[in-house]
Every structure is written in C-alpha cells, then in structure tokens.
Amino acid sequence: MVTKQETRMLNGGLTTEFSRFVFPSVFGMLAISSASVIDGIFIGNFVGATALASVILVMPLLAFAFGVLIMVSLGAAVVSGKYLGEGDINEASNMFSKAGILATLVMATIGALTLILPEQIVAALGAKGETIALSARYLWVIAWFFPAFAVAVLLSQFARVDGRPGISFLAMMSITVVNIAFDFIMVAWLDWGLTGAALATGLAYLTGALIPLVHFLGPRAKLAMIRPYGTWYVLVRSTFNGFSEFLNETSSGLVLLLFNWILITQVGTLGVASFAIVDYIIYFGILIFYGVAEGIVPLISVNFGGRKPDRILRFLILGVGFSTLIGAGLMALLLIWPEKLIGVFLRDAELEIQIFAVSIITIIWPVFIFSGANITISAYFTGMHRAIQSSTIAIVRSLILPVCLILLFWNWFGVMGAFYALPVAEGLTFILSVSLLYSTLPGKLMASTPPHTDGSAA
C-alpha cells in the first residue's frame, strides 16, 4: 500500500517536493558533517596551528569510517525507498533492520581497533614528532562514539525515506548546536584542548542519534526495526549500490592523506596547518553538494518504484541547477574574501600560514565549477540503482584522477603544482558524467528495468 507520504513524493509539486527534501538534506548534511569543521574553528582559535594540523592528520581515517557507514545506510535506504514506492512496507523494514545491524557492528569494530592502536594508526597516517601524541589523543577519545555515529547517520537516511525529512533535519541540526555548545564549554572555557573537542563531537552525535530514534520507536513511523528474515545477500547488493558514496568519502580521505604526506615531508607542520584551513573550506562547500545529492536520492528511488521517468528527469535537472548556483556563490567567496575565511580558523594566523593558504585558494577555487554537477549525477545513478555508473563517476572523480594528477603535477611543477590536480580532475570527470548520462536517461533505464526488482543491473 502506497502511503500519503509516498503519494506526495510521486505526485506532489516538483519544486515543493524538491525543496521539502533537498533543503533539510543540505542543512542536515552540513550539521552531521560540520562537527569536524566546528572543531577546527575552535581548535585553531583556542589551541593553535599545531593542534589544527594534528586533527587534519586523522581525517583520512574518519573519512574511511564515514564512507563505510554511508555506503551501507544510503545503499539500503535506496532499496527500502523503492519498496515503499511499490507499497511493500514489510520488505522496506527488513532492509532497514539489516542495515542497522551491519552499520552498528562495522562502526563498533573500527572504534575498537582505534582504541587499541591509536598511536600506531596516527603514525601510519603521517603524524610526526609532537603531532603523534596530539593526534592519537583526539582519535582515541572520539572512537568511543563511533557506534553513535552509525545510529545518527543511518536513522537520518531512513527518516527521509520514511517521508520525514524534517526529523532528519532536526536530528542533524541538534548535532551542530550541541557541538558548538560543548566546544565552547570544553575547548574555549575549560581549556581541555583536543580532548574537549573530541568529546564535544562525540556527545553531539549521540544527541543526533537519539532524536530520530524516538521517531522510529513511535506510532507515526512506517519503517520499523524487525527481526531480519531472508537472505542477507540483498544487503550486499544494496551496499554495492552505495559504493559510489563510499568512494567519495574514502577517496577524499586518501587524497588528503597524500597531500598531508607531501606537505609534512617538504614543508612541515606549517604546510599541513595551511592546507587544513583550505581543506575545511572546500569540505564545507562539498557538503552542500552532497546534501543536494542525498536529498534527491529518495525522490528518485521512490519515483523509480512508481515508474515515473519524467519526474525523475526534472528532479535531476533541479538538482544540477541548484548545485551549480551554489558553486558559483562559493567561488565568489573564495576569490573575494580569502583572508577573512582563513581568519575564521586562526584569529592570529602566522603570516607564512596565511600566505601559503591564500596561494592554495587561488589555485583550487575552480573545483566548485563542476563538482556539484558530478556529485548530483552520481547520486542520480545511485537512486536509479545503477551502481556501476555511479561508482565509475565516484572513483574517477575522487580517486583515480586526483591521485594520478597530484603525483604527476607534483613531479612536474613542485608542491604548489600538485594543487592544480583538484580542479583539473573535476573538469575531466564532468565530461565523463555527461557522456554516461546522455545514454542512460530515466526513460531508457525505466524501459530496461521491470517492476518489483531491485534494479541493480548495470
């Protein structure tokens, strides 16, 4: 039976439904992921540049953990959304339950390994000298909260599929508010340094997990945690469908790891601290694009189940257009006020750090021309259960091209030349995205996918 919420997603006004899902998703994505940005601001202003560099050194591991989590939760949410579009609530709840179990177990395992080997892990991530102890302490504290991360992200994804994007938005906003409050108390007031920053982030995610949990335990939720039944292979297939999002997260961590290694070996802690500021700025912008992308995924998946290719195409056009508009605004901010943006993270930045960071900004700003469209088109393929196309865009955009071009440009042009790899990679990926999209528009994909399948064919 198709519920009222699915009826709205299938038949409601295009801009109304787009706004109802995308805006909460954007703000929710900013909230759930901005914890690290907020930590960076407080750490840079109240602890110092070395501490800021120490935190950025552990970000690749956190990117990997979140990549696994998003792969499991988003992939399962897409399949669950298709079941809801077909009116099969029981199968949708079965996917919800299996994804919840797997995501929590995976994050608990990663957290346990981190608690046992914190110094070895940060050393492998490139920490040297005084940054080893600082990085290890931050990572050790935050690892205790990895299961809460799993619950917060998973329930946020499924709240949108459940037709309650407002619940997801409220939960994610609570993460931001609580994180800011505890950062102020523990870092700025009590002077607990990196320990306080890690505690603030962990407690914020714990809060963000409790809010949607109340919804799913209540009578208004269609999806419910049930005893899983049937084969778990369907979860493997759905996880593969979310593989592109895993690649986006983990590849960004690998690229960051590569930059950190180049900078700490050739420039030192100053270089890592400078890039940390720029990376936070880029990260904040990319999060908006991911928010748009994740907002349209449930709309696409439900309309896929409802066999409505025209609506899917219009939602895709709205997503790409909105992301492009946001990208133009972000480029303007980077070009007009680079020093002010840097000042947000370091009030009394050393002149060398500021000069180096501005130099990086003058190189990387074109990433926002194409990145929004690339991420949105990749999400479109995820919503249409076309994991191969989605993963191809993701791996080329966030791993193959950046890594190859970073190493190539670094060898040819030196340290600063390596940063040109980022905008060039986005531009080349855009060409690939458009070529894949041209031959796989919704009408063609719908014709090749019969009803009541998971649509995971290439």
MIROTOR-481556 format. One record per residue (C-alpha): z, y, x; residue in one letter. Coordinates in steps of 0.1 Angstrom, whole numbers, plus 2048, in hexadecimal, padded with zeros to 3 digits. Example, Ala and Ser with C-alpha at 12.3 -4.5 7.8 and 13.67 -1.06 7.14 Angstrom:
BEGIN
  pz  py  px rodren
 84E 7D3 87B      a
 847 7F5 889      s
% end
This chain:
BEGIN
  pz  py  px rodren
 800 800 800      m
 7F6 822 80E      v
 813 83A 80B      t
 814 85F 803      k
 816 868 828      q
 7F7 853 830      e
 7E5 862 813      t
 7EA 885 821      r
 7DE 879 843      m
 7BF 86A 833      l
 7B7 885 819      n
 7CA 8A5 821      g
 7BA 8C5 82E      g
 7AD 8C1 852      l
 7BE 8E0 861      t
 7DD 8DA 84D      t
 7E1 8B6 859      e
 7D6 8C0 87C      f
 7F1 8DB 87E      s
 80B 8C4 86E      r
 807 8AA 889      f
 7FB 8BD 8A8      v
 813 8DB 8A9      f
 832 8C5 8A6      p
 823 8AD 8BF      s
 81C 8CA 8D8      v
 83F 8D8 8D5      f
 84E 8B5 8D5      g
 83A 8AC 8F5      m
 846 8CC 905      l
 869 8C4 8FB      a
 86A 8A0 905      i
 859 8A6 927      s
 865 8C9 92E      s
 887 8BC 938      a
 87B 8B9 95C      s
 86C 8DC 95B      v
 88C 8EA 94E      i
 89F 8D8 969      d
 887 8E6 983      g
 88E 90A 977      i
 8B4 906 979      f
 8B3 8F2 99A      i
 89C 90C 9AA      g
 8B1 929 99E      n
 8D4 91B 9A3      f
 8D1 900 9BE      v
 8B4 90A 9D4      g
 891 901 9E0      a
 89B 8E2 9F3      t
 8AB 8D3 9D4      a
 88C 8DC 9C1      l
 877 8C9 9DA      a
 88F 8AC 9D8      s
 889 8A9 9B2      v
 863 8AB 9B4      i
 864 88E 9CD      l
 872 876 9B2      v
 85A 881 997      m
 840 866 99F      p
 85A 84B 996      l
 863 85D 976      l
 83D 861 96E      a
 839 83B 972      f
 857 834 95B      a
 84A 84B 941      f
 827 83D 945      g
 833 81A 93D      v
 847 827 91F      l
 82B 83B 910      i
 812 81E 915      m
 828 807 901      v
 832 820 8E6      s
 811 832 8E0      l
 7FC 812 8E2      g
 812 801 8C8      a
 814 821 8B2      a
 7EE 822 8B0      v
 7ED 7FE 8A3      v
 80A 805 88C      s
 7F9 824 87E      g
 7DA 810 877      k
 7EE 7F6 864      y
 7FE 812 850      l
 7DB 820 848      g
 7D3 7FE 83A      e
 7F3 7FC 826      g
 804 7E0 83A      d
 827 7EE 840      i
 835 7CD 84B      n
 81D 7C8 868      e
 822 7ED 872      a
 848 7E7 873      s
 842 7C7 887      n
 82F 7DB 8A2      m
 84A 7F6 8A1      f
 866 7DC 8A8      s
 853 7CA 8C4      k
 84B 7EB 8D5      a
 870 7F6 8D3      g
 87C 7D6 8E3      i
 863 7D7 8FF      l
 866 7FC 907      a
 88C 7FA 909      t
 88C 7DB 91F      l
 873 7EA 937      v
 885 80B 93B      m
 8A7 7FA 93F      a
 897 7E4 95B      t
 889 802 96D      i
 8AA 814 96A      g
 8BE 7F6 978      a
 8A7 7F4 997      l
 8AB 819 99C      t
 8D1 818 99B      l
 8D1 7FC 9B5      i
 8B8 80B 9CE      l
 8B8 831 9CA      p
 8B5 83B 9EF      e
 89B 821 9F7      q
 886 82C 9D9      i
 887 851 9E2      v
 87F 849 A06      a
 861 836 9FA      a
 857 855 9E5      l
 857 86B A05      g
 879 87A A07      a
 884 882 A2A      k
 8A3 891 A3A      g
 8BA 8A4 A23      e
 8A3 89D A05      t
 8AC 878 A05      i
 8D0 87C 9FA      a
 8C7 897 9E0      l
 8AA 884 9D1      s
 8BE 863 9D0      a
 8DB 874 9BE      r
 8C5 884 9A3      y
 8B2 863 99D      l
 8D2 84E 99C      w
 8E2 863 981      v
 8C3 866 96B      i
 8BC 840 96D      a
 8DA 839 957      w
 8C8 84A 93A      f
 8A7 837 93D      f
 8AE 822 91D      p
 8B4 843 90A      a
 892 84F 917      f
 882 830 908      a
 892 835 8E5      v
 88A 85A 8E4      a
 865 856 8ED      v
 85F 837 8D8      l
 86F 845 8B9      l
 85D 866 8BD      s
 83B 855 8BE      q
 843 83F 8A0      f
 851 85C 88B      a
 82F 86C 88C      r
 81E 84C 882      v
 839 848 866      d
 82B 869 858      g
 84A 87E 864      r
 83D 894 881      p
 859 8AC 879      g
 873 892 882      i
 862 88D 8A3      s
 860 8B2 8A9      f
 885 8B7 8A1      l
 88F 89B 8B9      a
 87A 8A8 8D5      m
 886 8CC 8D0      m
 8AA 8BF 8D2      s
 8A2 8B2 8F5      i
 898 8D5 900      t
 8B5 8E7 8F0      v
 8CF 8CE 8FD      v
 8C0 8CD 920      n
 8C0 8F3 923      i
 8E4 8F4 917      a
 8F1 8DA 92E      f
 8DD 8E7 94C      d
 8ED 909 946      f
 910 8F9 944      i
 90D 8DF 960      m
 8F5 8F0 979      v
 8F9 915 974      a
 91E 916 969      w
 930 8F8 978      l
 919 8F7 996      d
 914 8D1 995      w
 8F2 8D4 9A6      g
 8D9 8B7 9A2      l
 8F3 8A1 992      t
 8F8 8BA 976      g
 8D2 8BD 972      a
 8CE 898 96F      a
 8EB 895 956      l
 8DC 8B1 941      a
 8BB 89F 93F      t
 8CA 87E 936      g
 8E1 88B 91B      l
 8C4 89F 90C      a
 8AF 87F 909      y
 8CD 86D 8FA      l
 8CE 888 8DF      t
 8A9 886 8DA      g
 8AC 860 8D4      a
 8C7 863 8B9      l
 8B5 87B 8A2      i
 897 865 899      p
 8AE 846 89A      l
 8C0 855 87B      v
 89E 858 86A      h
 894 834 870      f
 8B5 827 864      l
 8B2 83B 844      g
 8A1 834 823      p
 883 84B 828      r
 874 838 845      a
 857 821 83E      k
 859 811 860      l
 878 7FC 868      a
 886 7E7 884      m
 882 7C4 879      i
 884 7A2 88A      r
 863 79E 89C      p
 84C 783 890      y
 82B 775 89B      g
 81A 776 8BD      t
 824 791 8D6      w
 800 791 8E3      y
 7F8 7AD 8CA      v
 810 7C3 8DD      l
 7FF 7BB 8FE      v
 7DE 7C6 8EE      r
 7ED 7E5 8E0      s
 7FD 7ED 901      t
 7DB 7EB 912      f
 7CF 804 8F8      n
 7E9 81C 905      g
 7E0 815 929      f
 7CD 836 92C      s
 7EE 848 925      e
 7FF 833 93F      f
 7E4 83C 958      l
 7E7 861 94F      n
 80D 861 956      e
 80E 84A 974      t
 7EF 857 985      s
 7FD 87A 984      s
 81C 86C 995      g
 806 85C 9B0      l
 7F3 87C 9B5      v
 814 88F 9B8      l
 820 875 9D1      l
 801 87A 9E6      l
 804 8A0 9E6      f
 829 89D 9EE      n
 821 886 A0C      w
 806 89E A19      i
 81D 8BC A15      l
 83D 8AE A23      i
 82B 8A0 A42      t
 816 8BE A49      q
 828 8DC A3A      v
 84C 8CF A35      g
 865 8D6 A19      t
 857 8F9 A14      l
 836 8EA A0A      g
 845 8D1 9F2      v
 85A 8EC 9E2      a
 83C 903 9DE      s
 827 8E7 9CE      f
 845 8DE 9B8      a
 843 900 9A7      i
 81D 8FD 9A1      v
 820 8D9 995      d
 83A 8E3 97B      y
 822 8FE 96F      i
 805 8E6 96D      i
 81B 8CC 95D      y
 826 8E4 942      f
 802 8EC 939      g
 7F6 8C8 939      i
 813 8BE 922      l
 803 8D5 907      i
 7E3 8C1 90A      f
 7F5 8A0 907      y
 807 8AE 8E8      g
 7E6 8B6 8D8      v
 7D8 894 8E1      a
 7F7 881 8D4      e
 7F7 895 8B5      g
 7D4 88B 8AB      i
 7D8 866 8B4      v
 7EB 85C 894      p
 7D2 870 87F      l
 7B5 85E 890      i
 7C5 83B 88E      s
 7CF 83F 869      v
 7AC 84C 860      n
 79D 830 874      f
 7B0 817 85F      g
 7A5 82B 840      g
 780 82A 84C      r
 77A 850 84D      k
 764 858 86B      p
 75C 87C 860      d
 781 886 860      r
 786 875 881      i
 76A 88A 891      l
 777 8AA 882      r
 79A 8A3 88F      f
 78B 89C 8B2      l
 778 8BE 8B1      i
 797 8D0 8A7      l
 7AB 8C0 8C3      g
 792 8C8 8DE      v
 78D 8EC 8D1      g
 7B2 8F2 8D0      f
 7B8 8E4 8F3      s
 79C 8F9 901      t
 7AB 919 8F2      l
 7CD 910 900      i
 7BE 909 922      g
 7AE 92C 923      a
 7CF 93C 91C      g
 7E0 928 938      l
 7C5 931 951      m
 7CA 956 949      a
 7F0 953 94F      l
 7EA 942 971      l
 7D1 95C 97C      l
 7E4 97B 96F      i
 808 974 976      w
 80C 959 992      p
 829 96A 9A3      e
 83D 96D 982      k
 837 949 97A      l
 844 93F 99D      i
 862 956 998      g
 86D 942 979      v
 875 925 991      f
 882 938 9AF      l
 892 95A 9A9      r
 894 962 9CE      d
 877 94E 9DB      a
 871 94F A00      e
 851 962 A08      l
 841 944 A18      e
 847 92E 9F9      i
 839 949 9E2      q
 81A 94F 9F6      i
 813 929 9F9      f
 819 924 9D4      a
 801 941 9CA      v
 7E7 933 9E2      s
 7E9 911 9D0      i
 7E6 922 9AD      i
 7C6 935 9B7      t
 7B6 913 9BE      i
 7C2 8FD 9A2      i
 7C0 914 983      w
 79D 906 978      p
 7AE 8E4 96F      v
 7B5 8F3 94D      f
 790 8F8 945      i
 789 8D3 93F      f
 7AB 8C1 93F      s
 7B2 8C7 91A      g
 791 8B9 90F      a
 794 89B 926      n
 7B7 892 919      i
 7AD 897 8F4      t
 78E 881 8F7      i
 7A2 866 908      s
 7BB 867 8EC      a
 79F 865 8D3      y
 794 844 8E2      f
 7B8 838 8E1      t
 7BA 840 8BC      g
 79A 82D 8B6      m
 7A7 80F 8C9      h
 78E 813 8E5      r
 7A4 80C 902      a
 788 807 91C      i
 779 82A 916      q
 79B 83A 914      s
 7A7 829 934      s
 787 831 946      t
 78B 856 940      i
 7B0 855 949      a
 7AC 841 969      i
 78F 856 975      v
 79F 877 96C      r
 7C2 871 979      s
 7BE 857 994      l
 79D 84F 9A3      i
 78D 871 9A6      l
 7AD 884 9B0      p
 7B9 86C 9CA      v
 796 868 9DA      c
 78F 88D 9D9      l
 7B2 897 9E7      i
 7AD 880 A05      l
 789 88C A0A      l
 78F 8B1 A06      f
 7AF 8AF A1C      w
 79B 89E A37      n
 77F 8B8 A35      w
 791 8D8 A2D      f
 7B6 8D3 A36      g
 7D6 8D5 A21      v
 7CA 8F1 A0A      m
 7A8 8E1 A05      g
 7BA 8C3 9F5      a
 7C3 8D7 9D6      f
 79F 8DD 9CD      y
 79E 8B8 9C3      a
 7B0 8BE 9A3      l
 798 8D6 991      p
 779 8C3 99F      v
 787 8A3 992      a
 78C 8B2 96F      e
 769 8C0 96E      g
 759 89E 978      l
 76E 88C 95F      t
 763 8A3 943      f
 73F 898 94A      i
 74A 874 946      l
 75E 87B 927      s
 741 88C 915      v
 729 870 91E      s
 741 855 911      l
 747 869 8F1      l
 722 86E 8EA      y
 71C 849 8E6      s
 73D 841 8D4      t
 740 85A 8B7      l
 757 84F 89A      p
 73A 844 883      g
 72C 82C 89D      k
 74E 81E 8A6      l
 758 81A 881      m
 738 806 87A      a
 740 7EE 897      s
 764 7E8 88D      t
 76B 7D4 86D      p
 78A 7DC 858      p
 7AB 7C9 85F      h
 7A6 7C5 884      t
 7B9 7D6 8A0      d
 798 7E5 8AC      g
 79F 7DE 8D0      s
 77B 7D4 8D9      a
 76A 7E8 8F3      a
% end
